[in-house]
Every structure is written in structure tokens, then in C-alpha cells.
């Protein structure tokens, strides 16, 4: 695509990776000397995969953005999702519409490549809302005192737990290595499927393997879970050492308990543990006192790229049943626009073109409202904020029940 005298396209083999790194430093600050090889390797891998879009004024790079190929889990079912990151415009080019033109071209590219959804962490939401992204969930950073994890509550004997005997353990527990990228992705997928999670994303095995290739990174793999952590470079809030947990994901009681016991074994040297968890993580019910503190919430935004396919790929409560019409507006992705029949039953959904257009019978949504509905935001909230109108309000409760998906969360940033 050419916008005025600017050329917008994916990076190619002849483009200068150093120009991308220079733009990144100008937009987000310096890159530590020790991190430079990792940055170059990561950028080059994205260039080779065609996942960096650049805006060029002749040969000069003036803006760029990157995406990662992921799968995002919605009520236990995964959907192809592009995680957009590193959106940056040279300071002297800002305010000219360069960022908007770049994101429009990237959206078109993501649609062509078969992604149904896109998410991003916004530095500012205004641009992304104008293009159809909307707040969908958060990344919740929590802090726990390590000593309080040393003696977790035993299973409840009233429901068959054994207070005195052996506690359940993690099946197949072992140290994870750089060769376990595919196994980690499989284990995380099993966790999200079992817990019927909404929001978490899983990366490709090669990205996970590259991330595991770090001697300061300690990881454990079980048949039904994954734990990874490192010693933090900063001090804890109490002035002592701190563990930074990248993942603590488990699909069984034994694995959850084992992972937290591994972390608590560092209590002599680490005062606190910092981790990104679901607001409904099991640890709240395992500690003897309520010690989990949410210290930070980073919101992330969702954009529906292919409305019909995304509805068909998402999970729904098995008891949900509805048949309603939606009138979708989308001037950026016109393939999503028009009158649709939404049918949900038996844990599955379909969105098909509606034959009739009876006036006033459909719930009207723009791309922002549709993304928020997809993420489980109540229809009443959408109406109050001007993101939904029309339709029959008696169907609002049915829509809320169908799209309900618990605490929508992501576990890492990209």
C-alpha cells in the first residue's frame, strides 16, 4: 500500500534490521547492551516470517509494527490470534496519520493470513479504538509473601481429601529444556482447555523454545502444567530478594500444589513472589490466609477480524441457548458488516447472514461493541456506554449468559 509518498509493506530481506532497532530505541527507550543480541535475533525471526510491517519514506523507515502468531483461548477453545506489538512512529512523523495507515495495512494483512482475532496492549487507546479494538481484559500482576506458601491448606476431608496421608503430586514432573517448546505449548493448552479459560494466549513452539534458551530461567513441565520463574533483578517491596514467575499453570490439584511448593521452597532467600495470575487463580483457596495482592492491572484490547469465523470458533456455556439478530457496522473490515443471525446452543455458536431486515429487531453494534460482547461485557454496560442499541432488551440476559466467560485475563505481555 502507498499512502501519499509513503510505502507501507512487510519488511523484506533487503530491509535494514538496524533501522527497526533504532526506531524502537527512539520510541521506547534504550536497549541494554546485553539484550541486543536477543533483540536482533527476535526481530530477524519476525522479518523472516513476514510479521513486521514498515512505513517507508523512500528508503527511510518512519514507522513499524510487529505481530506474533498466537492462539487465544475463549472458554476453553483456542482461536487463531495475532498479538500486535511494537507499534511506533518516528517523533518527527507523528500527528500525520502514519500510525493509522500502518494499522489499517496490518489489519488487512492479518485478515489475508487467516487470523480471526487480534489483541494488543495499548500505550494509548485512542488510535486503536478508532480502528475497532476495545478493552477486553487485563493482565493482573500479583505479589505473594513466599513464607505464606510454605504450608498450604490440605484437601478438605469432608469431600474425600486426605489430611493425614500423602498429598497429590504433579504427574510426570521434570525440568523443562530448550527442546520442550512444543510440549510446553501442549501443556498450557491442556490447562486452558480444562479450566475453560478466557483470554490467555499460547505462542508457537519455536518462540517458546527461544524463550527457554536462558540459563537464568528455571522451568518445570508436568503432564498437566507448566511452571517457569527467575530471580528478579530488583528488590522486593520489603527490600529482600524476589522471584519473578513467568507461568504457574496447572490443571490438577496435585500439579498446582507441587508448583507452589517449589516456589515456596525459596522462602529462605526470597521474601516475595511476583506473578501474573487469573483473578480466580486457585492460590486464593490454597493459602491459609488471604495474602494474594493484585498490585497492577494492565488492560489489553481485542479486535474481531472475522466475525462469523470467530463466533464459530469460540466456546460457550453448554446450557446457553439463543437465537437473535445482530446488525454489525464495521467501516474498517466491511466483511463483518451487515445483518447477521446469531445462534448458540450446546456450547457452540454460528453467525450467518440474515435473510430479512425487520426494522428495529436487531441489536446494533460497531466493532468495539462487538469485541466487548465477545469478551463477555454485559449488554447493559454496552448500552450505557453507547456501544450497543436497538434489539429487544429481553434478549440481553440471554446474550450475557451465552458470552459469560469468567475473569478475562492474559498471563504475559508481548
C-alpha positions in Angstrom: 0.0 0.0 0.0 1.2 3.5 -0.8 -0.1 6.5 1.4 0.9 9.7 -0.3 4.6 9.4 -0.7 4.8 6.7 1.9 5.2 3.0 1.1 3.6 0.6 3.7 4.6 -3.1 3.4 6.1 -6.1 5.3 9.8 -6.0 5.9 11.8 -7.9 3.3 15.3 -9.4 3.3 16.8 -6.2 1.9 15.5 -4.0 4.7 17.8 -2.9 7.4 17.1 -4.5 10.8 19.3 -1.8 12.5 16.7 0.8 11.3 14.0 -1.1 13.1 16.1 -1.2 16.3 16.9 2.5 16.0 13.2 3.3 15.7 12.5 1.1 18.7 15.1 3.0 20.8 13.6 6.3 19.8 10.1 5.3 20.6 10.5 3.2 23.8 14.0 3.9 25.2 17.4 2.3 25.1 18.1 -1.4 24.7 20.6 -2.8 27.3 23.8 -4.0 25.6 23.3 -7.5 27.0 19.9 -7.6 25.5 20.9 -6.5 22.0 21.7 -10.0 20.5 18.3 -11.3 21.7 16.5 -8.3 20.2 18.3 -8.7 16.9 17.5 -12.4 16.8 13.9 -11.8 17.6 13.5 -9.0 15.0 15.2 -11.1 12.3 12.9 -14.0 13.0 9.8 -11.8 12.7 11.2 -10.3 9.4 11.8 -13.8 8.0 8.2 -14.7 8.9 6.8 -11.5 7.3 5.5 -10.3 10.7 6.9 -6.8 10.7 5.2 -4.1 8.7 7.1 -0.9 8.0 6.3 2.6 6.7 9.0 3.8 4.3 9.6 7.3 3.0 11.9 6.3 0.2 14.5 4.1 1.9 13.9 5.7 5.3 11.9 3.8 7.9 9.5 6.1 9.6 7.1 3.7 11.4 6.7 0.0 12.1 4.6 -2.6 13.9 5.1 -6.3 14.6 2.7 -9.1 15.3 3.2 -12.6 16.8 1.2 -15.6 15.6 -0.7 -17.0 18.6 -3.8 -18.8 19.7 -6.1 -17.3 22.2 -8.3 -19.3 24.5 -12.0 -18.4 24.9 -14.0 -20.6 27.3 -11.6 -23.5 26.7 -11.4 -23.3 22.9 -8.5 -21.7 21.0 -8.7 -19.3 18.1 -6.0 -18.0 15.7 -5.0 -14.6 17.1 -2.3 -12.0 16.1 -0.7 -10.3 19.1 0.3 -6.8 17.8 3.3 -5.2 19.5 5.9 -2.6 19.0 3.7 0.0 17.2 6.0 3.0 16.8 6.2 6.2 14.7 9.3 8.4 14.4 8.9 11.5 16.5 9.1 13.9 13.5 6.4 12.0 11.7 3.7 11.9 14.4 0.4 13.6 14.0 0.2 13.0 10.2 -1.9 9.8 10.2 1.1 7.5 9.7 0.1 5.2 12.6 -3.5 4.8 11.4 -2.3 4.0 7.9 0.1 1.4 9.2 -2.5 -0.3 11.4 -5.0 -0.4 8.5 -2.5 -2.2 6.3 -1.6 -4.6 9.1 -5.3 -5.4 9.7 -5.7 -6.2 6.0 -2.6 -8.4 6.2 -3.8 -10.2 9.3 -7.2 -10.9 7.5 -5.4 -12.3 4.5 -3.3 -14.6 6.7 -6.3 -16.2 8.4 -6.3 -14.6 11.8 -9.7 -14.3 13.4 -8.8 -12.0 16.3 -6.1 -9.5 17.2 -5.1 -8.3 20.7 -2.7 -5.6 21.8 -1.6 -3.7 24.9 -2.2 0.0 24.2 0.2 2.8 25.0 -2.8 5.0 24.1 -6.2 3.6 23.3 -7.5 6.4 21.0 -5.9 5.1 17.8 -6.9 1.5 18.4 -10.5 2.3 19.4 -10.8 4.3 16.2 -9.9 1.1 14.3 -12.2 -1.3 16.2 -10.2 -2.6 19.1 -11.8 -2.4 22.6 -10.8 -3.2 26.2 -11.5 -6.9 26.8 -9.5 -7.9 29.8 -6.4 -7.4 31.9 -3.0 -8.8 32.8 -3.0 -9.0 36.6 0.3 -8.8 38.4 0.1 -10.2 41.9 2.6 -10.3 44.8 2.6 -13.0 47.5 4.8 -13.4 50.6 6.8 -16.6 50.0 6.6 -17.7 53.6 2.8 -17.9 53.4 3.1 -20.6 50.7 5.1 -22.9 52.9 2.1 -24.6 54.4 -0.8 -24.8 52.1 -4.3 -25.9 53.2 -4.7 -29.6 52.8 -7.5 -31.1 50.7 -10.9 -30.9 52.5 -11.5 -34.3 54.3 -15.3 -33.7 54.0 -15.1 -34.2 50.2 -12.6 -37.1 50.3 -9.4 -35.3 50.8 -6.7 -37.0 53.0 -5.5 -34.6 55.7 -3.0 -37.0 57.1 -1.8 -39.1 54.2 0.3 -38.3 51.1 -0.7 -35.2 49.2 -1.3 -35.4 45.5 1.7 -34.7 43.3 2.4 -33.5 39.8 2.4 -36.3 37.2 5.4 -36.6 35.0 7.2 -33.7 36.7 10.6 -32.8 35.2 12.9 -29.9 34.3 11.9 -28.3 31.0 14.6 -27.6 28.4 15.1 -25.6 25.2 13.8 -28.6 23.3 10.4 -28.6 25.0 8.7 -25.8 23.1 6.0 -28.0 21.7 5.5 -29.8 25.0 5.1 -26.5 26.8 2.5 -25.3 24.3 0.6 -28.6 24.6 0.7 -28.5 28.4 -0.6 -24.9 28.5 -3.3 -25.7 26.0 -4.4 -28.6 28.2 -4.6 -26.3 31.2 -6.6 -23.6 29.4 -9.0 -26.2 28.0 -9.5 -27.9 31.3 -10.1 -24.7 33.2 -12.2 -23.2 30.4 -10.1 -20.1 30.5 -10.8 -16.9 28.5 -8.1 -14.6 27.4 -4.8 -16.5 27.8 -2.7 -16.9 24.7 -0.2 -19.5 23.7 2.7 -18.8 21.4 4.3 -21.1 18.7 6.7 -23.8 19.8 9.7 -22.1 18.2 9.1 -18.8 20.2 8.7 -20.8 23.4 12.0 -22.7 22.8 13.8 -19.4 22.1 12.4 -18.0 25.4 13.5 -21.2 27.3 17.1 -20.7 26.0 18.1 -18.7 29.0 20.4 -20.1 31.8 18.8 -17.8 34.3 15.3 -19.2 33.6 14.1 -22.2 35.6 11.2 -24.2 34.2 9.3 -27.4 35.1 7.0 -29.4 33.0 4.3 -31.8 34.1 1.8 -33.8 32.2 -0.8 -31.2 33.0 1.0 -28.0 33.8 4.0 -25.7 33.4 6.0 -23.6 35.8 8.7 -21.1 35.0 10.4 -18.5 37.1 13.6 -16.5 37.6 15.3 -14.4 40.2 14.2 -10.8 39.8 16.8 -8.1 39.1 15.0 -5.7 41.5 14.4 -6.0 45.2 11.0 -7.0 46.7 8.7 -4.3 48.3 10.2 -5.4 51.7 13.8 -4.9 50.5 14.7 -8.5 50.1 15.0 -10.8 47.1 12.1 -11.6 44.8 11.1 -14.4 42.5 9.6 -13.4 39.1 7.2 -16.1 37.9 6.5 -16.2 34.2 4.0 -19.1 34.3 2.4 -21.2 37.0 -0.3 -23.1 35.2 -1.8 -26.3 36.4 -4.9 -28.4 35.5 -4.9 -30.7 38.6 -4.8 -30.2 42.3 -1.5 -32.2 42.6 0.3 -30.1 40.0 -1.0 -26.8 41.4 0.2 -27.8 44.9 3.5 -29.1 43.7 4.3 -25.9 41.7 3.6 -23.6 44.6 5.6 -25.8 46.9 8.6 -25.5 44.5 8.3 -21.7 44.7 7.8 -21.6 48.5 11.0 -23.7 48.9 12.9 -20.5 48.2 11.4 -18.7 51.3 14.8 -18.6 53.0 16.2 -16.4 50.2 13.2 -14.8 48.5 10.8 -12.7 50.5 8.1 -12.3 47.8 6.9 -13.9 44.6 5.6 -11.7 41.8 3.3 -13.5 39.2 0.7 -12.8 36.6 -2.4 -14.8 37.6 -6.0 -15.0 36.8 -8.1 -13.1 39.4 -9.7 -16.5 40.1 -6.5 -18.5 40.4 -6.6 -21.5 42.8 -3.9 -20.0 45.1 -6.5 -17.8 46.7 -8.1 -21.0 48.1 -4.9 -22.7 49.0 -3.3 -20.2 51.3 -4.3 -20.3 55.0 -4.8 -16.5 55.0 -5.8 -14.2 52.1 -2.4 -13.0 51.1 -2.6 -12.5 47.3 -2.4 -8.8 46.5 -3.1 -7.5 43.0 -0.5 -4.8 42.5 -1.1 -3.9 38.9 -3.7 -4.4 36.1 -2.6 -3.8 32.5 -5.6 -3.6 30.2 -5.4 -5.2 26.8 -7.7 -4.7 23.8 -9.4 -7.1 21.4 -10.3 -6.7 17.7 -12.6 -9.2 15.8 -11.1 -9.7 12.4 -13.5 -12.3 11.0 -16.8 -12.1 12.9 -18.5 -15.3 11.6 -15.5 -17.5 12.0 -14.6 -16.1 15.4 -18.2 -16.8 16.7 -17.9 -20.3 15.4 -14.5 -21.0 17.0 -15.4 -19.6 20.5 -16.6 -21.7 23.4 -19.9 -21.1 25.1 -21.6 -22.4 28.3 -23.3 -25.7 27.4 -26.6 -24.5 28.9 -26.7 -21.3 26.8 -29.4 -21.1 24.1 -30.4 -18.1 22.0 -31.4 -17.0 18.5 -31.1 -13.3 17.9 -30.2 -10.9 15.1 -27.2 -8.6 15.2 -26.7 -5.5 13.0 -23.0 -5.1 12.8 -21.3 -1.9 11.5 -17.6 -2.0 10.6 -16.1 0.5 8.2 -12.5 -0.9 8.6 -13.4 -4.5 7.9 -16.6 -4.4 5.8 -16.8 -8.1 5.5 -18.1 -8.1 9.1 -20.8 -5.5 8.5 -24.5 -6.3 7.9 -27.4 -8.1 9.4 -26.5 -11.5 11.0 -28.4 -14.3 12.7 -26.6 -15.4 15.9 -27.5 -18.9 17.1 -26.0 -20.5 20.2 -26.8 -23.9 21.7 -25.0 -26.9 23.1 -21.8 -25.0 23.7 -21.4 -23.9 20.0 -22.3 -20.8 18.1 -22.9 -19.7 14.5 -23.2 -16.3 12.8 -24.8 -16.4 9.4 -26.2 -13.8 7.1 -29.8 -13.0 7.9 -32.3 -13.1 5.1 -34.7 -10.4 6.5 -34.0 -6.9 7.8 -37.0 -6.2 10.0 -36.6 -2.7 11.3 -35.6 -2.4 14.9 -35.4 -6.2 15.5 -31.6 -6.5 15.7 -29.1 -5.4 18.4 -26.8 -2.8 16.7 -23.1 -3.0 17.4 -20.0 -1.4 16.0 -16.6 -3.3 16.0 -15.8 -2.0 19.5 -19.2 -3.1 21.0 -18.9 -6.5 19.2 -15.4 -7.1 20.6 -16.6 -6.2 24.1 -19.7 -8.5 23.8 -17.3 -11.3 22.6 -15.3 -10.8 25.7 -18.3 -11.1 28.0 -19.0 -7.5 28.8 -22.7 -7.3 29.8 -25.1 -5.8 27.2 -26.4 -3.3 29.8 -22.9 -1.9 30.1 -22.6 -1.7 26.3 -25.9 0.2 26.2 -24.8 2.6 28.9 -21.6 3.4 27.1 -23.2 3.9 23.7 -21.6 0.7 22.3 -25.0 -1.1 21.7 -28.5 0.0 20.8 -31.7 -1.4 19.5 -32.9 -5.0 19.7 -35.1 -6.4 22.4 -33.8 -5.9 25.9 -35.4 -9.1 26.9 -32.7 -10.9 24.9 -29.9 -9.0 26.8 -29.9 -11.6 29.6 -29.6 -14.5 27.1 -26.7 -12.8 25.4 -25.0 -12.2 28.8 -25.4 -15.9 29.7 -24.1 -17.0 26.3 -21.0 -14.9 26.3 -20.2 -15.1 30.0 -16.6 -16.3 30.4 -15.4 -15.5 33.9 -12.4 -13.3 34.6 -11.0 -12.5 31.2 -7.2 -12.3 31.6 -3.9 -12.7 29.9 -0.7 -14.1 31.5 2.0 -12.3 29.7 2.7 -9.2 27.6 4.2 -9.1 24.1 
